[in-house]
Amino acid sequence: MTQKTLKLSIVALLIMASCTKEDVIEDAIVIDSAQKNPLTTVEIKSKINEALNSKESFNWKESSDYLLWSAIVQGQNIATIGFGISENDFDRSKSVNNKKIQNELIDIILKYEGKSLEKVLISSDEYLNLIDVVIEKQETIIALRKNNYIRYLEPADYRLLNDSNSTEKSESSSGCGYESEALSSADYTTVTPNAKVPWTFYQHNIPSAWNYSTGSGITIGIVDTGVSPNQTLLGSSFNDGQSYGRTVQKYGTYVDSIWPWSTTTDGPNDQCGHGTSMASVAAAPRNDNGVPVGVAYNANLVTYRAASNVVLEGYHEQNGVKNAFTALGNRSDVKIISMSMGHILSVGKIEDGIKYAYSKGKLIFCAGGTSTSFTNFVGVIFPAWMAETVAVTGVMEGTAYQKCDVCHTGSKIDFTVVMQRASSGNKVPVNSYYDNQTDYVGGSSVATATSAGIAALVWSKHPTWTRDQVLTKMRQSANLYPNKNTEYGYGNINVLLAVQ
């Protein structure tokens, strides 16, 4: 090679190197200097509240990269990624390329995070196209959001209502409690063999409907805080009085730990009280103990302790609910699922779990929302606003529709349940946390569990029906049908009509 040729070759290499360097810089993700430090929890909450006040909803898909990254950082750097070739590509068993897509996304994370797989991947869901990962860098968020296979990318442990800097308290203060209260004689009617029928059941003609159906052969799944081990009518005495030949099964999917890698649940037992009340109103036996009976007193029951309280905040609560829905979705005997818990923000993994159960033919009832001092500006809450769920709320006693004093209403509501007395303000009688004790429970929570029990009566009367046929019959038997009200849906169901 001549000296002249060598010089030309060196120049060419330098030009190529220069171009390659420029290309790398051009493709590099550059973070604005003002966005290199994450927003505080107060600043994040302010931006979310702005969206909630203006649109009554918030979705992480609409947030900026900076806001999303900040929320992930403020939630132990944990993120959930839902992936697939389309919005409805959530079921692993029906997704041909799920492993390839998952590996592609993990490779992006490893590239930008500069860490090994075991320090990045927390879990890969068995049934759903989603993974939980650790992300520290904003560049990783930006790179992932450019990928066409991302269905959603969300904080997995950001707490809007329960963050350590907040002076606000979660709804758990009203959702939980072991207290009991003697029932007013005006709030029940005693029927054979010595069971108390709550006053609200008569508002919907449920006792008359029992002449046609008591829920036999139908299994209700309840996703809540579990069931008390000290309430034998929801345990060893589930078959009592005129309730017979049925089963109750209890499971736990909630992990009581701040450590995301923990997988050991704390069991099926209710440590809140809320789940016990919901199970009672849906399916407590027609007992001879002088305590309240449930709507579908001959239905089977499967309960899940999926969360510690009614506000679905935090990694393990949202994971617990997702896992409960997929487990119930995989059971052929479960036809109805009731969940009287929720959040004012959407949660992608819970959406996936609900869609999975819905795809298996389940009829899913969710609470429309019960107000607290900091959620009363919100309409129907998540996941009741989903198309796959039936949203229920509570109303006052009387001929005119008036929501209960803590209940949410809105266009997503499908049904209402009368659950608050006009004069005394008393709610629905239920069995309490301990044997032979009673209590009152209200809000959209009890309305939801009541509706699940009603659905069991209808389905038991027509065991060959599909979910859609049952739901259509319930709508046709409601007193506002066929004109759906913008706040109260189809209104109160006449259960006697529904089972005839």
C-alpha positions, 0 to 999 in steps of 0.5 A: 500500500502506498503512503498516499493510499494509506493516508486516504484509508485513515481519513476514510476511517476517521470519517466513518468513526465520526459519523458513527459517533454522531449517530450514537449521539443522535440516537441517545436519550437525553434527559432535560436537566430540569427533569433529572431528579424525580418529582416528590410524592406531593408533586406527583399527587398534585398532577394526578389530582389535576387530571382527576378534577378535570376529567374524573379519571387518570391513566398512566398511558397519558402521563409524561415520561417524567411523571411516570418515572417519578412515580416508579422511583417513589414506589421502590423503583418497581414497575409493571409492564403489560405487553402483547401485539394488541390491547387485548393480547393479555392471555399467555395461553393465546399469545404465540409470541409472548416469550419472544416479546418478553425477552425483547423488553427485558433486553431493553431494560438490561441495556439501559439499566446495566444490571443482571437479570436477577436484579431486574426481573421480579416476576413473570405472570403465569397466565397473563402477559405481564412482568414486574421489574425494577427500573431506576433510570428515566432513559429506560422508561423512554426506551420502553415506551417507544416499543410497539409491544408495550400495552401499558407501563405503570408504577407497581408500588406507587401509593397515591393515598397511603404514601408516607408523606401524606396526612390523608388516611385511606378508606380502610378506616371505614372499610375495616373493623371488628366491632358489632352492633345489636340490631334494631327490631325494625331492621329485620324479620325473623323467619324459619328456622330462626334467621333474621332477614334484613329489611333491605331484602324486602325492598327487592322482593328477595324473600318472595324469590326464595320460593323459586330459588335459593342459589343452589348449585351456583358458586360465588367467588368473593375477592376481598379481605378474607373471612373471619375464622371466628365466624362459624356460619361462614366456616364449619357451620356453613350448612346450618338450618335450611342451608345444606349440601354446599361448600365454602372454600377459603384462600389467600393471595395477599402477601403482607410484606414491603419486600416485592420478592416475597411470595408467602401469603398470610393466609385466608383469614380476614384481618379487616372485617370487611370481607366477612361482612361481604360474604355474610350478605351474599351467602350466610346460611338461613340459620337457627341462631337468630342472626342474619341470612344471606341473599343466596343462602344455598349457594357455594362460596369461594373467598379470597383474602386478596388485600389488607383493606378496601383501597387497592394501593401497593404492590402486594394488594394489587398483585393479590387481587390480580392473582385472585381473579386469575385463580377464580377465572380458572375454576369452571365451577365459579360463575359469579365474582364479587369485589367490593374494593377498588381505587381511584386510579386504574391498575393494569395488572388488575385490568388484565386479571379481570379481563382474564376471568371475564374471558372465561365467562364469569359475571363480575360485580364491582363496587361503584365507590364509597366516598371519603374526604379525599375521594368524594370528587371521583365518580365511579371508581376502578375497576367498576368503570370497566366494560367487563364489570357490572357496577353497583351502588347503594341508594336510600329507602324511598320511592325517589332515587337518592344515593346513600350518604357515602355512595358514588353514582355515574354513567357507569353504574348498572344497578342500585341496591336499597341499603340505607333507611330514610329515618334512622339511617341504618344500613344492612344487617350482617353477621359480625366478625365473631359468632352470634354477633351482628353489625350494620354495613353500608355503601356500594360494598354491601350493594355489590355483594347483594347483587352477586347474591341476586345473580346466584338466585337467577342463575340457579333458577336457570342453570343452563343460561350464560352470563349474558342471559343472566345479566339481561334478565336482571336488567329486565327486572329492574324498575328503570329498564329499558331506560338506563339512568345516567346516575343509577343505571337500571335501578333496583332489581325486583328479584321475584320477577328475575327468578320467574 
